[in-house]
């Protein structure tokens, strides 16, 4: 942590923090909550700040808040470094590089969650080598008699990345979803879910978020390296009322190279009859997803 303490005011201290140091403060809040049991209320009291200010910062609703708050938070965190992992505020030059072939417990970070996960380099390489590419993902819509089709991209390892110097990153994914507007069904709305793809114990976990709402996908690994479909469950929240709902999901592998523009007419929410007209494998998909819904709220979406 930068040496910015002393007689300076909180505002002066906050103004001296770099963007990376601000992110480390956010990570420290996640660690203290998840690993030390501190509440946001405790942190707010400790740094003499409003709880909603701490909450907005922790949940990224405020990317870089007022410098006076950052200065207070910095002093609070600096006084509790004994509760934090040794490398949280280490300078990059002090961190030993990790090669791709090294076995390591991987540090996973999902928004506020920061914890040591027993993920090996084999888990990471397996996602990059076997599952990176493009998919069509099928699930039952919350509207009866309709199927939702979305576009999934599990990103490959950047060939220009020097993994010996920078370490092997967590694989990332993006999921593009398109759906009819609730007022004008002929109009289309869309959003993108982004996050991390992790493989552990015969499962592929996609953990992402959209506008602060967490989204989860759990897929079973196929028994063979050559596969066409991945099956599993998705846990999303309604775009209309925010209620959580779970469905069975099937992802059809399209290959490592595919253009979304070539599939634009097949991404969206389709009545069963239109779905059968558009997709030659509609019967296979419908058998796999069934009626689709596993768990719903009062008004799922």
C-alpha positions in Angstrom: 0.0 0.0 0.0 1.3 3.4 -0.9 2.9 5.5 1.8 0.3 8.3 1.8 -0.4 8.5 5.5 0.8 11.2 7.9 -0.5 14.7 8.5 -2.3 14.9 5.2 -6.1 15.2 5.1 -8.3 12.4 4.0 -9.1 14.2 0.8 -5.4 14.6 0.0 -4.7 10.9 0.7 -7.6 9.9 -1.5 -6.5 12.1 -4.4 -3.1 10.4 -4.3 -4.4 6.9 -4.8 -4.0 5.3 -8.2 -6.8 3.4 -10.0 -5.0 0.1 -9.1 -4.8 1.1 -5.4 -8.5 2.0 -5.4 -9.3 -1.5 -6.8 -7.2 -3.0 -4.1 -9.2 -1.2 -1.4 -12.3 -2.7 -3.0 -10.7 -6.2 -2.9 -9.8 -5.6 0.7 -13.4 -5.0 1.6 -14.4 -8.3 -0.1 -11.7 -10.1 1.9 -12.7 -8.7 5.2 -16.3 -9.6 4.6 -15.8 -13.0 3.2 -12.8 -14.2 5.3 -13.0 -12.2 8.5 -16.7 -11.8 8.9 -16.8 -8.0 8.9 -20.1 -6.4 7.8 -20.4 -3.4 5.6 -21.8 -1.6 8.7 -18.6 -2.4 10.6 -16.4 -1.1 7.9 -18.5 2.1 7.5 -18.3 2.7 11.3 -14.6 2.1 11.2 -13.9 4.6 8.6 -16.5 7.1 9.7 -18.5 6.9 6.4 -22.1 6.3 5.5 -23.0 2.6 5.0 -24.6 3.2 1.6 -21.3 4.9 0.5 -19.3 1.8 1.4 -22.0 -0.5 -0.2 -22.0 1.4 -3.4 -18.2 1.3 -3.6 -18.1 -2.4 -2.8 -20.7 -3.3 -5.4 -19.1 -1.1 -8.1 -22.1 1.2 -8.2 -19.5 3.9 -7.5 -16.3 3.2 -9.4 -14.2 6.0 -7.8 -16.1 7.8 -5.0 -15.2 11.1 -3.3 -11.5 11.4 -2.4 -12.3 12.2 1.3 -14.0 8.8 1.5 -11.2 7.0 -0.2 -8.7 8.6 2.3 -10.8 7.4 5.3 -11.1 3.9 3.8 -7.4 3.8 3.1 -6.5 4.6 6.7 -9.0 2.1 8.0 -7.6 -0.7 5.7 -4.0 0.2 6.4 -4.6 -0.2 10.1 -5.8 -3.8 9.5 -3.2 -5.2 7.2 -2.7 -8.1 9.6 -6.1 -9.3 8.7 -5.4 -9.3 5.0 -3.4 -11.7 2.8 0.3 -10.8 2.6 0.2 -10.3 -1.2 -2.9 -8.1 -1.4 -0.9 -4.9 -1.5 2.3 -6.3 -2.9 3.9 -4.4 -5.8 3.8 -6.2 -9.0 7.6 -6.4 -9.1 7.5 -8.4 -5.8 5.1 -11.0 -7.2 6.8 -14.1 -8.6 5.8 -14.8 -12.2 3.8 -18.0 -12.8 4.4 -20.1 -15.9 1.7 -22.0 -17.7 3.1 -25.4 -16.6 3.2 -24.5 -12.9 0.8 -26.0 -10.5 -0.8 -23.3 -8.4 -3.8 -22.6 -6.2 -5.6 -20.0 -8.4 -6.9 -16.8 -6.9 -10.4 -16.2 -8.1 -12.1 -12.8 -7.9 -15.8 -12.4 -8.7 -16.9 -8.8 -7.8 -16.7 -8.8 -4.0 -15.6 -12.4 -3.6 -11.9 -13.0 -3.2 -10.8 -16.5 -2.0 -8.2 -19.1 -2.7 -9.7 -21.8 -5.0 -8.0 -25.1 -5.5 -7.9 -24.7 -9.3 -4.8 -26.1 -11.0 -3.2 -25.1 -14.2 -4.9 -28.2 -15.7 -8.3 -26.8 -14.9 -7.5 -23.5 -16.6 -5.8 -25.1 -19.6 -8.7 -27.5 -20.1 -11.1 -24.6 -20.6 -8.8 -22.8 -23.0 -7.8 -25.9 -25.0 -11.2 -27.8 -25.1 -14.1 -25.4 -24.5 -13.1 -22.0 -25.9 -15.1 -21.1 -28.9 -18.7 -20.2 -29.9 -22.0 -21.7 -28.8 -25.7 -21.4 -29.3 -27.4 -21.8 -25.9 -31.0 -23.1 -25.7 -33.4 -22.9 -22.7 -37.1 -22.6 -22.1 -38.4 -19.1 -21.9 -40.5 -18.1 -19.0 -43.2 -17.4 -21.6 -45.0 -20.8 -22.1 -44.4 -22.5 -25.4 -41.3 -20.6 -26.3 -37.5 -21.3 -26.5 -34.8 -18.7 -25.8 -31.7 -18.9 -27.9 -28.6 -17.0 -26.9 -25.0 -16.6 -28.2 -22.1 -17.7 -25.9 -18.4 -17.1 -26.5 -15.8 -18.7 -24.2 -12.7 -16.7 -25.0 -9.5 -18.4 -26.0 -6.1 -17.7 -24.4 -4.6 -14.5 -25.9 -1.7 -15.8 -28.1 0.2 -12.5 -27.4 0.0 -13.0 -23.6 3.4 -13.8 -22.0 2.1 -16.3 -19.4 5.6 -16.9 -18.1 5.7 -13.2 -17.1 2.0 -12.4 -16.4 0.7 -15.7 -15.3 -2.2 -17.8 -16.7 -5.4 -15.9 -16.4 -8.9 -17.1 -15.6 -10.8 -17.9 -18.8 -13.5 -15.4 -19.6 -16.9 -15.6 -21.4 -19.6 -13.4 -22.8 -23.2 -14.3 -23.3 -25.5 -12.3 -25.7 -29.2 -12.5 -25.0 -32.0 -11.0 -27.1 -35.6 -10.8 -26.1 -38.8 -9.1 -27.1 -39.8 -5.8 -25.4 -42.6 -6.3 -22.8 -44.6 -3.4 -24.3 -43.8 -3.9 -28.0 -43.2 -7.6 -28.7 -42.0 -6.7 -32.2 -39.1 -4.6 -30.8 -36.0 -6.4 -29.6 -34.0 -5.7 -26.5 -30.7 -7.3 -25.6 -28.0 -7.4 -22.9 -24.6 -9.1 -22.4 -23.5 -11.2 -19.5 -19.8 -11.3 -18.9 -17.7 -13.2 -16.4 -15.3 -16.1 -15.8 -15.4 -19.8 -17.0 -13.9 -22.3 -14.6 -13.6 -26.1 -14.8 -13.6 -28.2 -11.6 -14.5 -31.8 -10.8 -16.2 -32.6 -14.1 -18.2 -29.4 -14.2 -17.8 -26.1 -16.1 -18.9 -23.1 -14.1 -19.8 -19.8 -15.8 -20.1 -17.0 -13.2 -21.0 -13.6 -14.5 -23.0 -10.5 -14.0 -25.0 -7.9 -15.8 -25.6 -4.5 -14.2 -24.7 -5.9 -10.8 -27.0 -9.0 -11.0 -25.1 -12.2 -10.7 -25.7 -15.0 -13.3 -24.7 -18.6 -13.0 -24.4 -21.5 -15.4 -23.3 -25.0 -14.5 -22.5 -27.4 -17.4 -21.5 -31.0 -17.3 -18.3 -31.9 -19.0 -18.8 -34.3 -22.0 -17.1 -37.7 -21.7 -15.2 -37.2 -25.0 -13.0 -34.4 -26.2 -15.0 -34.2 -29.4 -18.5 -33.0 -28.5 -21.5 -31.2 -29.9 -23.6 -30.3 -26.9 -23.0 -29.2 -23.3 -25.9 -29.7 -20.9 -26.6 -28.1 -17.5 -28.5 -25.5 -15.5 -28.7 -21.8 -15.6 -29.7 -19.4 -12.8 -30.7 -16.0 -14.0 -32.8 -13.1 -12.9 -35.8 -11.7 -14.7 -35.2 -8.7 -16.9 -38.8 -7.6 -16.1 -39.1 -7.9 -12.4 -35.7 -9.1 -11.1 -37.0 -12.4 -9.8 -34.6 -15.4 -9.9 -35.4 -18.4 -12.0 -33.5 -21.6 -13.0 -33.8 -23.6 -16.2 -32.2 -26.5 -18.0 -29.8 -25.3 -20.7 -28.2 -26.9 -23.7 -25.2 -25.3 -25.5 -24.4 -26.4 -29.0 -20.7 -26.0 -30.0 -20.2 -24.1 -33.2 -16.4 -24.2 -33.4 -13.6 -21.8 -32.6 -14.5 -19.5 -35.4 -18.0 -18.2 -36.0 -19.7 -14.9 -36.8 -22.7 -13.8 -34.8 -24.0 -11.9 -37.8 -24.5 -15.3 -39.6 -26.8 -16.4 -36.8 -28.7 -13.1 -36.1 -32.0 -14.6 -37.2 -31.6 -17.5 -34.8 -30.9 -15.5 -31.6 -33.9 -14.5 -29.6 -37.1 -16.0 -28.2 -39.1 -18.2 -30.5 -42.5 -19.9 -30.3 -42.2 -23.7 -30.5 -43.4 -23.8 -34.1 -41.0 -21.2 -35.3 -38.2 -22.9 -33.4 -38.9 -26.1 -35.2 -38.8 -24.3 -38.6 -35.5 -22.6 -37.8 -33.5 -25.4 -36.2 -33.0 -28.9 -37.7 -32.0 -30.2 -34.2 -35.1 -28.7 -32.5 -36.3 -32.2 -31.4 -33.0 -33.0 -29.8 -32.9 -29.7 -28.0 -36.5 -30.0 -26.7 -35.9 -33.5 -25.4 -32.9 -32.2 -23.5 -34.5 -29.0 -22.0 -37.9 -30.5 -21.4 -40.4 -28.0 -20.0 -37.3 -26.1 -18.9 -38.1 -24.5 -15.6 -36.6 -26.0 -12.4 -37.2 -23.2 -9.9 -39.1 -20.0 -10.3 -40.1 -17.0 -8.3 -43.6 -15.6 -8.1 -43.2 -13.9 -11.5 -40.1 -15.3 -13.3 -38.7 -13.7 -16.4 
